[in-house]
Every structure is written in structure tokens, then in C-alpha cells.
């Protein structure tokens, strides 16, 4: 009787099929895969690492396969190619799987997925691979770092050759620590840490923000923690928590989030704002706004929800009809715009090959319209927070500068964001010439090689007048 294929590898293959063949996002596919959820902790960790590893290193893995295969990659059965990618990742990048095991388990997967005729082909390719004999030419440096030549070229254009390599290497250091934002309305970091520890979790403090905690779940799933069920925290990466930190939401009475779903930043503002304040969470997607409703309910917060495209020319009129109090404008508007997502390459590694130069050009016009609509709804003396999760200057500081140079932008000024940041974050930003120069211009850029975690951009604009 032949040995069965490993359950963790089967689950990883299923998720990778979703991503490679159905254009799914890895995080969403991992969450919904029932086989993943049924695995033991160690198996689940291995399957997750394999998924992210194969996606992160897809380009160098394909380079290695192409060197050993007489068939062109596009001629290989897509499912067999996925099995090959998994095998190469185990041999070259996992550092914990013996080569013979990687080859044997890959052959088993061929049989499990009814590709028995491909077993010999997979076996032959993987056996020929020797990690110690793989050599990289200087012109393939981007591929070696998991980036296509086009994207790596953009990084070099934006940051210079050495810093482009540093950024790319930082994105390769995938960390799967779960970051929490403590629900300040109902608990504090010390109380929550004790509660989570009693439930079997391990806790580390945030790098920069007092209400950020890093969590090791132990043997449990997130939904099993009573603290989660009680709404005492929300999962949110630390860079994204900076939005709430710089918002001064505790001094605002009327707040708008124009791109609210799935609600992480809206909930952060709601936790900070005064009891008498009102927050309206707006999003183009009813389905995604439902996620914000679920998070708001679990966290025991209060806000209104409004389905609309905030970039539409008719948006302001529709919103003011629904909320006459907006005639004089809102005190705080958050515009966390849709973007290229190039700050999330560690968390969403499929973006490494899905986003190209042509894709980058489609975002700024939408972002500019969203910023202008937000500006039009801002009260005199009010503030607009513009944020993205990308490193692309054309979507970040260049766009904000272009807005400020326009007719509507003349009504606004950039606030000195440094004064709202923790000293530890300012020190890290100032240690790098690129992020330091932006900080001098009142722009905040989280970059993974400088501050760890995701890439994230924030600017705070204040409307002139009382």
C-alpha cells in the first residue's frame, strides 16, 4: 500500500491553486480553506509558510525550474508546476525539509491530484536541483529577491540601488506575528495582556504604539479567544495603527471615513472619539461594509454606515442629503485610498507579479478625486488624513504635493506630523535619508527596512480658517 500524501502539503497546494489559477488573494484563500483550519498547529504553520514561501519566491523558483526542465514552464500542466514550485521551495528555501522528503512528498502529491504520469518528471527535476550550485547573475538580482525586473527597476528608481535591495530583502523576511490594537474603550494593554496570557497566548509589546501588542496564538485559533469574542482587540498591523495615533480624534465631533471597509481604521477612530461625536463609515462595497459592521458590533462601537463611491462626482450631494449636518463640513476625514499595495509584499506576496508599471498609472486619478471630495467636505479648521499602503511616490507625497499646488489645495496646509509621532518612531525614520527627508516635508512613510512591518504612507492636511 502506497503512503498517503501529507495533509499540510495538500492544503497548501489547494490554496496555491486558488492563487495561481483563480487569481485569489493568499490571505483570503488561507482563511476559507477548511483543510487548513482542520490541521494541527505545527501542520498549519508549515502549510502557511509553504504558501507564502512559494508565492514570495515564485520568480526565483520558476527561474530554477526553467534551468532544469526541457519543457518551457507554460507547457507544464499548471497543477504539476505548482507541485514543482512547492518542491523547490522545500529544497532551496525552507531549511527544515530534507531533500529526499521534499522529492518523495512531491511525487505523492502528483498521485493524490491524479497526475501519476507526471510523477517521474517531478522526481527527475527535483533530484537535479542542488541549492549550493545555484548561481545568480547581477542582472537577475531582482529575480533572486523575488521581484520582477520591472518592479525591481521601480524600486531602484525610487530609492537608489542599495536601498532598493534593502527594501526587497526586508520584504523577504516574512514575519507572521499577529499585531493587535487594544480596544481602549473597554480595556488597556496590561489588562488585555494578562487576559490573553491566561488563555494561553504569548504577548510582546508594540514597536512604537502603546496600544499595539504582538500575539502568538499558541494552539488556539483567533476566534477561540474569549478576549476576541468580547471585542477587546482588533487585528491591525502597527503601521496602520499610526492613522488613529496621528488623528487627534479625541478632539473631533464629526468624522468621516471615505474608504472604510473592512473597518479597522474606522473602529480605531471610534474608540478614540468623544462619546458625543459621530462617525460615518463610507465604502463603495456593500459586502465589504458588512465586514465593518461585524467588526463594529464585536468591538461594541457606534457609527453610521453609508454605501457610496466616494470618488463619484455626485457623492458630496448624496451624502449631504443624507446628513444635513455636513453642510458646514466634517472635523476629520480619513481617506485611506485604494492603491497599488506595494507596502504589503510580505503579507500579499502575489502582488509581486500582479502589479506592473501600467497598473500603477490607474490609481492616482482615483486617489486625487477621493482627496478632492474629502477636501470639499472638510470644515474650516478641520483635518484630512490621506493614507496608502504603497511605497509608490506617485501615489504618496507626489500626489499630495500636486493637490496642494492646485486651486482646492490652496485652502489647505500640511501639518507637522513629526509632532504627533512617538520619539522612537521619529528616531528610526531620521536614521534613513529617504524617510528622514520625507519627514522634514511633513510626510510619514513606513518602510519595511526602516521601521519593520508593512509599508505605509500618511499625510495630515488642515483646512485654513477657524
N, C-alpha and C positions, 0 to 999 in steps of 0.2 A: 504493500500500500504506500503510495507516494505521500510525502509530507505536505501538509496544507500550507497555503500562503499565510504570511504574517498579517494579523488583523490591522495593526497600525499602518503597515505599508499599503494594504488595500484601501484603508480610509484616506490616506494621503493621495493615492492615485485617483480616487474618486474626486477629491477636491481639486486636484490639478487638472483633471479633465474638464471640470466646470470652468476653471480659469482660462486654460489654453484653448478649449474647443467651444465654450459657450460665452466667452468674454465676461464671466462673472468676476466679482471682486473677491480676493482671497479671504478677507476678514469675514465677509458675509457668508461665503460658502463654508468656512470653518464652523461658523456659529450654527448653521442649519443642518450640517451633516450629522445624521443620527448615529452613524457608526463611530464618529469621533467622540460624541458625547457618551457613548457606552464604554469607552476604553478606560483602563486604569490610569492613574496619574502619570506614571512613567511612560506608558504607551502613548497617552495623549500628548505628552510633551515631545516625544520622539516624532510622532506624526506631524505635529505643528511645526517643529523645527525642520522637518523634511520639506513640507510645503513651502515655508518661507525661504528655505535654502535653495530649493530648485528654482523658485521664482527670482530670487535675488541674483543667483549665479547662472541664470538661464543663458546669457550670451557667452560667457566663457565655457560653460558646459557644452553648448552647441558647437563652439569652436573646437573643443577636444574631440567630440564625437565625429565631426566632419574630417578631422585628421586621420581617424581610424576606420572610417567607413568608405567603401567603394560606392555606395549609394549616396546620392545627394539627399540632404535632410528632407526636402519636400517630397521625395519619393518614398520615404519611410512611412509606414502605417502610423497615423497620429498617436494612437494609443501605445504602440510599441516605442515610439520616440519618447513618450512620457516615461515609460518604464526605463528606457535607457538613461534619461536625464536623472531619474531617481537613483539609478545605479552609480552614475558618475559622481553625483553629489556625495553619496556614501563613501566612495573610494577617495575622492580628492578633497572634500571639504568637511566631512563630518568628524573626522579624527577619533571616532569611537566605534566604527564598524569595521571589522576585519574584511579585507578584500574578498576572501573566499565566501564570506557570508553575504556580502553585497551582491556578488555574482549569482550565488545559489538562490537568494530570495528574489532576484530579478527574473530568473528563469521560472520560478514558481508563479510569479505574477503573470507571466505570459500564458501559462497553462490556466491560471484562475480566470483570466479575462478572455479565454478561448482564442488564444493566439499561439497554439502549440508549435506551428511551423516556424514561428519567429524565435523560438527559444534558443536554437543553435546560433542564430545571428546575434542575438543579445549576448549570449555567452561568449562568443568569439570577440565581439567589440570590447566588452568589459575586461576580459582577460588580457587584452593587449595594452590596456591603459596602465601606465606607471607614473604616479604623481611626481616622482622625483626626476623624471625626464621630460616634463612639460616645460618648454621654453617660450618666453613671450618677447616679441619684438617691441621696440619702443613705440612703433606706430600703432600697436594693438594695446597700449596701456589702458585706454578706456574700456575695451572689452574685458581685459583682465580684472578691472574694477567693477564689472557688472553694468557698464554704461555703453550705449551705442556711441559710435563716433560722433553723431550729430549732437547728442545731449552732452557728451563729454566736451565737445568743442564749445558749446554754450557756456559750460561751467568755466572753461579756461578764459573765454571772452569776458565773463562777468568778474571773475575773481583772480585771474592770473594762473599760470601753470601749476605752481607749487600748491597754492591754496585750493585749486580745483581737485588735486589729488587728495588733499587733506579732507575736503568735504566728502568726496567719493568714499574714502576709507572710513570716515565716520559713519556713513550710511550702511557700510558693511558690518559694522559692529552692532548687529541687531540685539536689542535688549527687549525682553518680553516682560519686564517689570510692569505691573499694573499700577497706574497712578490714580489716586483718588482725590476728589475735592470734598472736604468736610462740609456738611450742611450746617452752616454757622447758626441757623435759626433754632436748631434743636440739640446741638452738641458742640464739643470743641475737640481739637486734635488729641488731647490727653485722654479724655473720656472714651473717644472712639477707638483709640489705640488699645486701651485696656479691654474694651468690649470685643474687639476683633481678636486679640490675643487669647481671650477666654474661649473663643470659638475655634482656635487652632491656627490662626493666621500669624505670619511674621510681618512686622511693620518697620519701615525705615522712614525718617523724616524727609520732606521735600528738599530739593537743592536750594530753592530760593524763597518759596512762599510757605508761610506758617500753616496754612490750611491745606497744604498738599502732603499726602502720605503715599509711600510706595508699599505695595502689598504683595506678599507671597501667599497664595491661597491654601497651600498645603494640599490636603487630599480632597478638599471640597470644591464645588463649583460656586461661582459668584452668587447665584440665585439662592443657594442654600444658607447663606449667612443671614442671621436674624437682623443684623445691622443694615444689610441691604434692603430687606423686606420692610424695615421700619423707616426707610428713607433717610438714613443718617449720612449717606455719602452718595456721590455720583462719580463714575469713572470719567476722568478727564485728564489729558496729558498736561504737564505743567506749563508748557508754553502757551497753551490755550487758556489756562487759568489767568495769564497775565492780563487778558482783556478785562476781567472783573476787577483785578487788582488796580489797574490804572483808571477805572471808570468813575470813581467818586460817586457811585450810585447811591450811597447813603445820603447824599445831598440833593437828590433829584426827586421830582414829583410826578413827571410824566415821561415814560421811557418807551422807546420803540426798538424792536429788533427786526430788521427788514428781511433777513435771511435766516430764520430762527431754527428750522429743523436740523438735527433732532432734539434741540433744546438745551444742550449743555451750557452754552453761554447765557441763554435767556434765564435759566434757572439760577446761575451764578448771580446775575443782576438782581433777580427776585429775592435771593437770600440776603442781599446787601441793602436793598432799598428800604426806605421808611415804611411803616405799616400803612400810612395813608396814601402811599404812592400807587400809581397804576402802570402796569407794563402790558404792552400789546405785542404779541409774538406773531410775526407775519411770515408766510412762506408760500411759494408757488405750488407746492405739492401737498395735497390733502393727506395722502398716505404718510408722507414723512412728518407732516404736522401732527398726525396721530401719535407718532413716537414722542413728540414733545409733550403732548397731552398726558401720555402714560408716565413720562418722567416727572412731570409737574405733580401729578396725582401721588406718585410714590413718595416724592420729597415733601409733600404737604405744603405746596406753594400755591399762590394765586396769581393768575394772569389771564388776559383775554387772548383769543386766537382768531386770526383773520387770514383767509386764503386769498392770495393775490400775487401777481407778478410785480414785484416792487420796481422792476425796470420798465414797466409799461408806461406809456405816455398818459394814460388815464388813471394811473394808480393814485396819485395825490388826491384827485377829486373824489374817487370812490372811498378812500379812507376818511376824508374829512366829512363826507356824507354820513358815514357810519359812526364817526366820532367827532361831533361838532366842537368839542373842547380842543381839537387840534388846530382850530382856526389861528390861534396865536403861536402854534408850534409846540414841539416837544423839547424837554430839557436835555435829554440824552437820546441819541440814536446810534445804534450799533449796525454797521454794515459789514458783516463777515461774508465777503463776496464769494461766489463760485470762482474757482481759479484752477490753474494747471496742476496744483497739488504736489509740486516738486519739493516741498518740505517734508513729504510723507513717504519718501522712497524706502525707508526701513519698515514702515508699517503697511504700505501698499506697494510692494515691490513690482507688481505688474505694470505700474506707471513707467518703469524704466524703459520699456519698449513701446508702450502705448502712446506716450506723449512725444511728439516731434515738433519741429520748428513751426510747421503750418498750424498745429493745434494751439500753440502759444498765441498766435495772432488773433484768435477768435475771442479771447477773454477780455482784453482791455476795453473794447467798446461797451460791453455789457457792464463791466465794473465802473466805467465812467458814468454811465447812465444811472446806475444804482447810487453812486456817490452824489450825483447832482439831485436826484429825487430826495435823498436824505437831507441834503443841504436846504432844499426848498421847504422841508418840514421842520427845520430846526428853529427854535425860538431865539430871539436876540439874547445873547449871553449863554446860549445853550452849547452843547458839545456834540460832535460827531466822531465816533471811533470807526476808523477804516482798518480792516484786518484781512489777511490772507494766510493760507498755509503753503505758500510757494516761496522760492528764492529768486524768482524772475524779476529783475529790476523794473521791467516794463509794466508789471502788474503791481508793483510796490511803490517805491519812492518816486520813480519817474512819473507814474500816473498821478500821484498826489500833487507833485510839483506842477504838472500840466494843468490840473484842476485849479490850483491856487493862482495860476497865471491867467486863467480865464475870467470872464465877466462875473460869473457867480462866485468864483473863488476869491474875488476881491473883498467879499464880505467876511472872510474867514482868516484866521491866523493859526499857525501851528503852535501847540502848547509845548513847553519844555518837558518832555516825557521823562527825562532823567530824574526830575524831582519827585516822580511818583513811583520810582523803582527801588527795590531793596539794594543796599550798598553792595552786597555780594554779587548781584547780577551786573550792576554797573561796572564793578571791578573786572569781571570776566569779559564783558563787552569791550572795555577800554584796552584790554590786553591784545586785542586783534585790530590791526589797522583798518580793515574794511568795516567791521561792526562799530568800531570807535568813531570813524568818520561819519557814519550814518547817525550815530547817537548825537554827535555835535550838531547835526542838522535837525534834531528832534524826531528821528525815526528809530524805532526799535526793531531789530532783526535778530531773532534767534537762529543760530546756525549750528548744525549738529557738532561740528568740530570745535566750536567755541563754547557753547552752553549745554551741549548734550541734548538728547531727545529730538523732537521734531524741529523742522524749520518753520518759522512763523514770523509774520510782519505786522506791526501796529503803528498807526499814526493817530494822534488826537487833535482834532480841529475845533477851534472855538469861534462861534459867530460873534462878530463885533456888536456892541450895544449892550444896554442893561436888560 
